[in-house]
Amino acid sequence: MNRALLALGLIGVTICPFPAFALEREHPVEEMSEDAQAATKSRKKADLLIVPIPQSSPTLGSGLTLAAVLFYNPNQSKDPWISGAGAMYTSNKSWGVAAFHSMALSKDRFKVLAMAGYADINVNFYGIGPNAGERGVSVDIEDRGALAVVQGQMRVVKNLHAGARYEFLDLRSRINNPNPVFPDLNISDAELRSRLSGIGPVITYDTRDSSLNPRKGIYATAVAMFNRKKLGSDFSHDKLQLAGNAYVPFGDTTVLAMRGSMCGVSTEGPFYDLCLYGQSSDLRGYETGRFRDRASWAAQAEVRQQLWGRFGLVFFGGVGGIAPKLGDLGDTKFLPSVGTGLRYQASKSTKINLRLDVAIGKNSNALYFGIGEAF
């Protein structure tokens, strides 16, 4: 059961990295690395798992993911090698298939991750900027595309890893119900059929006591992607994503979790690679991408309280905003979020939780179900 849950977390991250598809993950490769490290409890011999799990989010609706994950350890490293594939389908007729591989080399000094996938995703596009999001008028977009990601990192000092990532995305979008009343909902032909190809640095700092259900420590990530026409990209733009989590225990049964994040995209970035508010649970209560622009920020806190046995309760709240550029983040319209959730500890050894959250945002609300904590 323990490795089955870890497998589901891995494949869920793999299927949900497409930036163009407004899905739920902001740093998919980092999150996949966390799950891979947590899988070290698996046996040294090869172990194949095939597992299904339900899922729910305001962006894609309810659905099911089926995963097949192989754990093995050919060089007896601390972190096992993990290969997997999976498929998902949701109630809004979105589907995707993906495969991934992670491995550690030279006594875990070097870590390599790779993933590839194809998806057909149905999402709503509300336009760009805070006024477009508050207006609440959208067009239905069908995104079809293929994504490939390769990342390598090296341990610099204890708890600090640095490396590089390459991302390739080939996307075909179609507007199913054009809205002539609001011209800003029209998307240029160049963006409807486009390709991104970029490379950039990746830095992670991690002092947490657990990647699945931390009680103390810090986890910070910095990712910068530089898409260039010389690399085969149709757009030459930069994207910066910063995020930091902190965990503080209060006694044996209470944890205060805090998170802050920031995103910035240069002027040439296409509509699907902007900063999508609500991504990676920043913040819950919003449909991912309803509010989007070239800059965003979010800050939130969550109190996690163990109740009795395997059950727990959380309360969370936060605020954030979007802006046309990073320099304007100090003058954003606040987008608040509050909510509560129920936890069930499915595995005592790994302390991994199943979570059910209800969140309220500005003029919206949402229900979430998944594996592991929101952050």
C-alpha positions as CSV (number, residue, x, y, z in Angstrom):
1,M,0.0,0.0,0.0
2,N,2.8,2.4,0.9
3,R,4.6,2.2,-2.5
4,A,1.3,2.1,-4.3
5,L,0.5,5.6,-2.9
6,L,3.9,6.8,-3.8
7,A,3.5,5.4,-7.3
8,L,0.3,7.3,-7.7
9,G,1.9,10.5,-6.6
10,L,4.7,10.1,-9.1
11,I,2.5,9.4,-12.1
12,G,0.1,12.1,-11.1
13,V,2.9,14.6,-11.2
14,T,4.1,13.3,-14.5
15,I,0.7,13.6,-16.3
16,C,0.1,17.1,-14.9
17,P,3.2,19.2,-15.9
18,F,1.8,20.7,-19.1
19,P,2.0,24.5,-18.7
20,A,-0.2,25.1,-21.7
21,F,-3.0,22.9,-20.2
22,A,-3.5,25.0,-17.1
23,L,-3.1,22.0,-14.8
24,E,-2.4,21.8,-11.1
25,R,1.4,21.5,-10.8
26,E,3.8,24.5,-10.8
27,H,7.0,22.6,-10.3
28,P,6.3,19.0,-11.6
29,V,9.9,17.8,-11.8
30,E,10.7,18.9,-8.3
31,E,7.6,17.2,-6.9
32,M,8.4,14.1,-8.8
33,S,11.9,14.1,-7.3
34,E,10.3,14.4,-3.8
35,D,8.2,11.3,-4.4
36,A,11.2,9.4,-5.8
37,Q,13.1,10.1,-2.6
38,A,10.2,9.0,-0.5
39,A,10.2,5.7,-2.4
40,T,13.5,4.6,-0.8
41,K,11.5,2.3,1.5
42,S,11.0,0.0,-1.5
43,R,12.8,-3.3,-1.6
44,K,16.1,-3.6,-3.5
45,K,14.7,-6.1,-6.0
46,A,12.6,-4.8,-8.9
47,D,9.0,-4.2,-7.9
48,L,6.2,-3.4,-10.3
49,L,3.0,-1.7,-9.1
50,I,-0.2,-1.1,-11.1
51,V,-2.7,1.1,-9.2
52,P,-5.7,3.3,-9.9
53,I,-6.9,6.4,-8.0
54,P,-9.7,9.0,-8.2
55,Q,-9.0,12.7,-8.4
56,S,-10.9,16.0,-8.3
57,S,-10.1,19.6,-9.1
58,P,-12.0,22.7,-10.3
59,T,-9.9,22.8,-13.5
60,L,-10.4,19.3,-14.9
61,G,-13.3,18.0,-12.8
62,S,-13.4,14.5,-11.4
63,G,-11.6,11.6,-12.9
64,L,-9.3,8.6,-12.6
65,T,-5.6,8.0,-13.1
66,L,-4.2,4.5,-13.7
67,A,-0.4,4.1,-13.2
68,A,2.2,1.4,-13.6
69,V,5.5,2.1,-11.8
70,L,8.6,0.0,-11.5
71,F,11.0,0.4,-8.6
72,Y,14.5,-1.0,-8.9
73,N,18.1,-0.3,-7.7
74,P,20.8,-1.5,-10.0
75,N,23.6,0.5,-8.4
76,Q,22.4,0.1,-4.7
77,S,22.0,3.9,-4.4
78,K,20.2,5.6,-1.5
79,D,17.4,6.6,-3.9
80,P,16.1,3.8,-6.2
81,W,15.6,4.1,-9.9
82,I,12.0,4.5,-10.8
83,S,10.3,4.1,-14.2
84,G,6.6,4.5,-14.9
85,A,3.8,5.2,-17.2
86,G,0.2,6.2,-16.7
87,A,-3.0,7.5,-18.1
88,M,-5.8,9.8,-16.9
89,Y,-9.4,10.7,-17.8
90,T,-11.6,13.3,-16.3
91,S,-15.3,14.3,-16.3
92,N,-14.7,17.3,-18.7
93,K,-13.4,14.8,-21.3
94,S,-9.7,15.6,-20.7
95,W,-7.2,12.8,-21.0
96,G,-3.5,12.3,-21.0
97,V,-0.8,9.7,-21.1
98,A,2.8,10.0,-19.8
99,A,6.0,8.2,-18.9
100,F,8.9,9.1,-16.7
101,H,12.3,7.9,-15.4
102,S,14.3,9.0,-12.4
103,M,17.7,7.8,-11.3
104,A,20.6,8.6,-9.0
105,L,24.3,8.2,-9.9
106,S,27.7,8.4,-8.2
107,K,26.4,7.7,-4.7
108,D,23.4,10.0,-5.2
109,R,25.6,13.0,-6.0
110,F,23.9,13.3,-9.4
111,K,20.1,13.0,-10.0
112,V,18.6,12.7,-13.5
113,L,14.8,13.0,-14.3
114,A,13.1,12.7,-17.6
115,M,9.4,12.7,-18.6
116,A,7.3,12.8,-21.8
117,G,3.6,12.8,-22.4
118,Y,0.7,13.6,-24.7
119,A,-2.6,15.1,-23.6
120,D,-5.9,16.4,-24.9
121,I,-7.2,18.9,-22.3
122,N,-10.3,21.0,-22.1
123,V,-10.0,24.2,-20.2
124,N,-11.7,27.7,-19.9
125,F,-9.9,30.8,-21.1
126,Y,-11.1,34.0,-19.4
127,G,-8.6,36.4,-20.9
128,I,-5.5,38.1,-19.4
129,G,-5.4,40.4,-16.4
130,P,-7.4,40.7,-13.2
131,N,-10.4,42.4,-14.9
132,A,-10.8,39.5,-17.3
133,G,-10.8,37.0,-14.4
134,E,-13.4,39.0,-12.4
135,R,-15.6,39.4,-15.5
136,G,-16.2,35.6,-15.4
137,V,-16.8,35.2,-19.2
138,S,-14.8,32.5,-20.8
139,V,-14.3,30.5,-24.0
140,D,-13.8,26.7,-24.1
141,I,-10.3,25.8,-25.4
142,E,-9.2,22.3,-26.4
143,D,-5.4,21.9,-26.0
144,R,-3.6,19.0,-27.7
145,G,0.1,18.7,-27.3
146,A,3.2,16.8,-26.5
147,L,5.7,17.6,-23.7
148,A,9.2,16.4,-23.0
149,V,11.4,17.4,-20.0
150,V,14.9,16.4,-19.1
151,Q,16.6,17.6,-15.9
152,G,19.9,17.0,-14.2
153,Q,21.1,18.2,-10.8
154,M,24.2,17.9,-8.7
155,R,24.6,18.1,-4.9
156,V,26.5,21.3,-4.3
157,V,26.5,21.2,-0.4
158,K,24.3,19.5,2.1
159,N,20.6,20.1,1.3
160,L,21.4,22.2,-1.8
161,H,21.1,20.8,-5.4
162,A,21.7,22.8,-8.6
163,G,21.4,21.9,-12.2
164,A,19.7,22.5,-15.5
165,R,16.4,21.7,-17.2
166,Y,15.3,21.5,-20.8
167,E,11.6,21.7,-21.8
168,F,9.9,21.1,-25.1
169,L,6.2,21.7,-25.8
170,D,4.4,21.3,-29.1
171,L,0.8,22.6,-28.7
172,R,-2.3,22.8,-30.9
173,S,-5.2,24.8,-29.4
174,R,-8.7,25.2,-30.6
175,I,-11.5,27.6,-29.4
176,N,-14.7,25.7,-29.4
177,N,-17.1,28.6,-28.7
178,P,-15.7,32.0,-30.0
179,N,-17.0,35.1,-28.2
180,P,-17.2,38.1,-30.5
181,V,-18.5,40.4,-27.7
182,F,-15.1,40.4,-25.9
183,P,-12.2,40.7,-28.4
184,D,-9.6,40.0,-25.7
185,L,-10.9,36.4,-25.7
186,N,-9.6,35.9,-29.2
187,I,-6.3,34.2,-29.5
188,S,-3.8,34.8,-32.4
189,D,-3.1,32.0,-34.9
190,A,0.5,32.1,-33.8
191,E,-0.5,31.1,-30.3
192,L,-3.0,28.5,-31.3
193,R,-0.4,26.5,-33.1
194,S,3.0,26.9,-31.5
195,R,6.1,25.3,-30.0
196,L,8.2,26.1,-27.0
197,S,11.8,25.0,-26.5
198,G,13.7,26.3,-23.6
199,I,16.6,25.6,-21.1
200,G,17.5,27.1,-17.8
201,P,18.8,26.6,-14.3
202,V,17.1,24.8,-11.4
203,I,18.0,25.1,-7.8
204,T,16.4,23.3,-4.8
205,Y,17.1,23.7,-1.1
206,D,15.5,21.1,1.3
207,T,15.9,20.7,5.0
208,R,12.5,19.0,5.6
209,D,12.2,15.9,7.8
210,S,9.8,14.3,5.3
211,S,8.9,15.1,1.7
212,L,5.4,13.6,2.0
213,N,4.2,15.0,5.3
214,P,6.8,17.4,6.8
215,R,6.6,18.7,10.4
216,K,9.7,20.9,10.3
217,G,12.2,22.4,7.8
218,I,12.3,24.5,4.7
219,Y,11.8,23.6,1.0
220,A,12.7,26.3,-1.6
221,T,12.8,26.1,-5.4
222,A,14.0,28.4,-8.1
223,V,13.4,27.7,-11.8
224,A,14.2,29.9,-14.8
225,M,13.4,28.9,-18.3
226,F,14.7,30.7,-21.4
227,N,12.8,29.9,-24.5
228,R,14.7,30.9,-27.7
229,K,14.1,30.6,-31.4
230,K,17.6,29.2,-31.8
231,L,16.4,26.2,-29.8
232,G,13.3,25.8,-32.0
233,S,10.9,27.8,-30.0
234,D,8.2,30.0,-31.7
235,F,8.5,32.5,-28.9
236,S,11.6,34.1,-27.3
237,H,10.6,34.7,-23.7
238,D,11.8,34.1,-20.2
239,K,9.9,32.6,-17.2
240,L,10.9,32.8,-13.6
241,Q,9.3,30.8,-10.8
242,L,10.2,31.1,-7.1
243,A,8.6,29.2,-4.2
244,G,9.4,28.6,-0.6
245,N,7.7,26.4,2.1
246,A,8.4,26.5,5.8
247,Y,7.1,24.0,8.5
248,V,7.0,24.7,12.2
249,P,5.7,22.0,14.8
250,F,3.7,23.0,17.8
251,G,3.7,19.9,20.1
252,D,3.2,16.4,18.8
253,T,0.0,16.9,16.9
254,T,0.0,20.4,15.3
255,V,2.0,21.8,12.4
256,L,2.0,25.3,10.9
257,A,2.8,25.2,7.2
258,M,3.5,28.4,5.3
259,R,4.1,29.0,1.6
260,G,5.1,31.9,-0.6
261,S,5.5,32.0,-4.4
262,M,6.2,34.4,-7.2
263,C,6.1,34.1,-11.0
264,G,7.2,36.4,-13.8
265,V,7.1,36.1,-17.6
266,S,8.6,38.4,-20.2
267,T,6.5,40.2,-22.8
268,E,6.7,37.7,-25.6
269,G,5.3,34.8,-23.6
270,P,2.2,33.2,-25.1
271,F,-1.2,33.0,-23.2
272,Y,-0.7,29.4,-22.1
273,D,2.8,30.0,-20.5
274,L,1.8,33.0,-18.4
275,C,1.6,33.0,-14.6
276,L,-1.6,31.0,-13.8
277,Y,-3.1,31.9,-10.5
278,G,-4.3,28.9,-8.5
279,Q,-1.6,26.6,-9.9
280,S,0.1,24.2,-7.5
281,S,-2.6,25.0,-4.9
282,D,-1.6,28.7,-4.9
283,L,-4.3,29.5,-3.9
284,R,-7.0,26.9,-3.5
285,G,-10.5,28.1,-4.3
286,Y,-9.7,29.2,-7.8
287,E,-9.9,27.6,-11.2
288,T,-6.3,27.4,-12.4
289,G,-5.8,30.0,-15.1
290,R,-9.0,32.0,-14.6
291,F,-6.7,34.8,-13.4
292,R,-3.5,34.9,-15.5
293,D,-1.0,37.6,-16.3
294,R,2.8,38.1,-16.7
295,A,3.4,38.3,-13.0
296,S,1.8,36.8,-9.9
297,W,2.4,36.3,-6.2
298,A,0.7,34.2,-3.4
299,A,1.2,33.7,0.3
300,Q,-0.7,31.3,2.5
301,A,-0.6,29.4,5.8
302,E,-2.2,26.2,6.9
303,V,-2.7,24.7,10.4
304,R,-2.5,20.9,10.3
305,Q,-4.1,19.2,13.3
306,Q,-4.0,15.5,14.1
307,L,-7.3,14.5,15.6
308,W,-7.5,10.8,16.5
309,G,-6.1,7.6,15.0
310,R,-5.4,8.2,11.3
311,F,-7.7,11.3,10.9
312,G,-6.7,15.0,10.8
313,L,-8.1,18.4,10.1
314,V,-6.6,21.4,8.4
315,F,-7.5,25.1,8.2
316,F,-5.9,27.3,5.6
317,G,-6.0,30.9,4.3
318,G,-4.0,33.2,2.1
319,V,-3.9,36.0,-0.4
320,G,-2.2,36.8,-3.7
321,G,-2.6,38.7,-7.0
322,I,-1.6,39.1,-10.6
323,A,0.0,42.0,-12.5
324,P,1.2,42.8,-16.0
325,K,4.8,42.8,-14.8
326,L,6.9,42.0,-11.7
327,G,7.4,45.7,-10.9
328,D,3.6,46.1,-10.5
329,L,3.1,43.3,-8.0
330,G,2.8,45.9,-5.2
331,D,-0.3,47.3,-6.8
332,T,-2.4,44.2,-7.3
333,K,-6.0,43.5,-6.5
334,F,-6.1,41.0,-3.7
335,L,-7.4,37.5,-4.5
336,P,-8.0,35.9,-1.1
337,S,-8.7,32.2,-0.2
338,V,-9.9,30.4,2.9
339,G,-10.8,26.8,3.5
340,T,-10.7,23.6,5.5
341,G,-10.0,20.0,4.8
342,L,-10.1,16.4,6.1
343,R,-7.0,14.2,6.2
344,Y,-6.7,10.4,6.4
345,Q,-3.3,8.8,7.0
346,A,-3.2,6.0,4.5
347,S,0.3,4.8,5.5
348,K,1.7,5.1,9.0
349,S,5.3,4.3,7.9
350,T,5.5,7.0,5.2
351,K,2.8,9.2,6.9
352,I,1.3,10.0,3.5
353,N,-2.2,11.5,3.7
354,L,-5.3,11.3,1.5
355,R,-6.8,14.8,1.5
356,L,-10.2,16.3,0.9
357,D,-10.3,20.1,0.8
358,V,-13.1,22.7,0.4
359,A,-11.9,26.2,-0.5
360,I,-13.5,29.6,-1.1
361,G,-12.0,32.2,-3.3
362,K,-13.1,35.5,-4.7
363,N,-16.5,34.8,-6.2
364,S,-15.6,31.1,-6.5
365,N,-15.3,27.9,-4.5
366,A,-13.7,24.5,-5.2
367,L,-13.4,20.9,-4.0
368,Y,-10.1,19.0,-4.1
369,F,-9.2,15.4,-3.6
370,G,-5.7,14.0,-3.9
371,I,-2.7,12.3,-2.4
372,G,-0.3,14.2,-0.1
373,E,-0.5,17.7,1.3
374,A,-1.2,20.7,-0.9
375,F,2.3,21.9,-0.2
